[in-house]
Amino acid sequence: MYALGHELSGLPSQKFDLDHTRLLLEALGNPHRQFAGVLIAGTNGKGSTAATLASIALASGLKTGLYTSPHLVHLNERIRVDGEAISDDDFGAGHAAVDIEAERLVDQGKLPWHPSFFEMMTAIAFAHFARERVDLAVIEVGMGGRLDATNVMEPLVSVITDIALDHQKYLGDTLREIALEKAGILRAGSAFVTLPQMPEANDAIGRRAMELGARGINAVPYVPPVSPASARYLDGAINRYPLEVRGEQIMVETPLLGRHQLRNVALAIATAEELYAHGFQGITPETIQQGIRETRWPGRFQVIPATAEAGEIVIDAAHNPAGAWALRAALSERYGEIAPVIVFGAMQDKAIGEMTEILFPIAKAVVVTPVNNPRSASAQAIREAAQRTGADVIEAASPATALQRARELARGEAPIVLTGSIYLIGEVMVALGYRP
């Protein structure tokens, strides 16, 4: 197993080994053993699930850590306590402390090389949560699960969100292989929360759970039925509906828009209920309702309201075909037959052709752009990959230029949709004046 790039767990020439992370954390006093945690793996939805669960925990009176990746604008966003990103001073001090121990271990020959970016970030996060004495840390896996640096912790509960094809170069070419990597976060005799997946993924997760004696919790009871009888409870974004939790009816009002988010919210609720069974008595139906309502997770079907100069802008970090389908469905729910202007940028290693075939046919116009990342695909490469869509694709030199061109094309009459990479989303948010 090898990992590539700063978002993945190792370096191109290094084989990743969890023992390296354990050695580093041991030198730091094993901070990952000083708090209870939930570990969340999956292809799509793990960040939304983590953010929702962390918000529920915070509403329940728990001092709550949240570790996610990647970030939109600043590295600090990845490490949060009670919703607040780690300060520059604490991040700097944490990085220095981890770096000193890493260099010492390399000098002593205990580590073969300096830890990767993601290993360093994970160690900084765990040390920060221990220092802040959090009651619960919600940890999002970076990639895969089995060999991800986050997998050194012993979670009270593991969660597996929706699995799809992504990172095949590192995780495997089939859903079964990818699911087995995600199932690497399961623990013998412990609980894990999931929802029905594609048959290949279901089989892989189920077999691994049986081997370990892990106890599966199905979040289906918390997924609302979308039927004519229940449709009156759902607004145009499908984000408001009644639900029974622990014998009480609550009203789910999630700001995370789109039908696909119903599954992520259900996973968060089921996990919260399992935490309650583990002794977190402050988690009640009322705090679950409050936490869902107060969830903040920008860049995921985030709608920026129309102004006098421009129509609505939708920002969504869909970065693989499954995410693209979810985005397309959410756009249909919100805008019906109105064709959007799409701004698209992606990394070279993504399934660009497939994503463009899903999204570009519904667009009034398409503007493609590179992003400020060494792994970014060029605008020309994206346009060439999209040839089969038949869309009239316009190239732009940067996300800011692409947004300006999209506004000219939309003329305030069509929504603008920015998608394809979280790095594109981050750059556009800066251009729009967003601050995390």
PyMOL commands that set and color helices and strands:
alter all, ss='L'
color gray80, all
select helices_A, chain A and resi 18-27+31-33+46-59+75-78+88-107+117-132+149-152+168-171+175-185+199-212+220-222+231-233+261-277+285-293+321-335+352-362+379-385+387-389+399-410+422-431
alter helices_A, ss='H'
color red, helices_A
select strands_A, chain A and resi 36-41+64-67+79-81+84-85+136-140+157-160+191-194+215-218+240-245+248-253+302-304+313-315+341-344+365-368+393-395+416-419
alter strands_A, ss='S'
color yellow, strands_A
deselect
rebuild
show_as cartoon
